[in-house]
Amino acid sequence: MLALSSNLLLTAFFLYLAATITFTVSITGKKWRNKKGVEGNRWGTFGFIISIFAFLFAMGYFITRWTVSGHAPVSNMFEYTTFLGIMIGFAFIILYAIYRSNILGLFTMPIVMLIISYASLFPREVAPLIPALQSNWLKIHVITVALAQGVLAIGFVAGLIYLIRTLDFTTKNKKARWLEFILYVLLCMVGYNILGTGFNLVGYESTFSYVNENGEEAQMQYNLPAIVGPNEGTLLTEGRMDALFHVPANIIANDLNSVIWAFTIGIAIYWLLRLVLRKPIGGAIQPLLKNISPQSVDELSYRAIAIGFPLFALGGLIFAMIWAQIAWTRFWGWDPKEVWALITFLFYAAYLHLRLSRGWHGERSAWLCVIGFAIIMFNLIFVNLVIAGLHSYA
């Protein structure tokens, strides 16, 4: 059954790839497009249908893994990150059905693939839940949060499309540089997926002994060469790279090491693309968007945030506080994960206030959509992996 679950997810991944190709043809394949042009042509419809099948296969993975484990498969980084990718795909289906935007598919499908492939780098074993997670609130809280973040991710995609469509890349300016940085971060995830997959294929592992937060000796495993090592760490595996420096006990060193590798490989990929394209990456993508209405993607991004925000408030704060009271006998404890959930909530509340009361439309609204999703990913990757806290089991 577990093998079936993995095969269903793999099938979904390749269907998302097929949808990406189909949406690409709908945008760039002029001789295959019908008279409706970029939006609404049959290739976009094919991409939409394929994305629906991809979602169904992905949900097949989710249901079969739930059957095997006996609990909702959202309890560790592999399971939650995979489910987040699935929910982004689901949110796309809903919003595409309303707006019929092929360019949204061209940008969203690769992000779904990127997140699912990133999830695959984490341990996939089915493990029993720790006591704090043995509650129905696991599926209520976490599934609602993932759905909310999936919808908010569509707001990010639409905001990114708006900025690439409207910014001037022909001159050096701060806005273009900041957008290039956003694209660089996406390339970091691409590079890390490639790097992690490569080292996994060759079976790279190294082990350090170290002193944890409680002053006890423990061991930590690395799947990438160690740039940073754990607190008072000693390399135990012969023939592997020793750490260049060590971090305090409250920092999860092997995960910080992965983040450093991601940013390093991202730099290499970014500048290689710049060398090949001989222009900013955003400037190279911009011609694909010349027929896209900025007003339509601006409206789409707002609608996505308007749907995702109340869902996040419900799952990320209200349900979370109820579960915290049950599990830890307090509604709020200023754990790093809780703090960043609150920051996310306040940021999107500020977005809606500025949009509705102060008239922040267009470019300013798009930047807020991009920054908001950056906060979500910071919470998922950096806070979850690097900063030790009550949610570190995730």
Secondary structure, 3 states (H helix, E strand, C coil): CHHHHHHHHHHHHHHHHHHHHHHHHHHHCHHHCCCCCCCCCHHHHHHHHHHHHHHHHHHHHHHHHHHHHCCCCCCCHHHHHHHHHHHHHHHHHHHHHHHCCHHHHHHHHHHHHHHHHHHCCCCCCCCCCCHHHCCCHHHHHHHHHHHHHHHHHHHHHHHHHHHHHHCCCCCCCHHHHHHHHHHHHHHHHHHHHHHHHHHHHCCCCEEEEEECCCCCEEEEEECCCCCEECCCCEECCCCCCCCCEECCCCECHHHHHHHHHHHHHHHHHHHHHHHHHCCCHHHHHHHHHCCCCHHHHHHHHHHHHHHHHHHHHHHHHHHHHHHHHHHHCCCCCCCHHHHHHHHHHHHHHHHHHHHHHCCCCHHHHHHHHHHHHHHHHHHHHHHHHCECCCCCCC
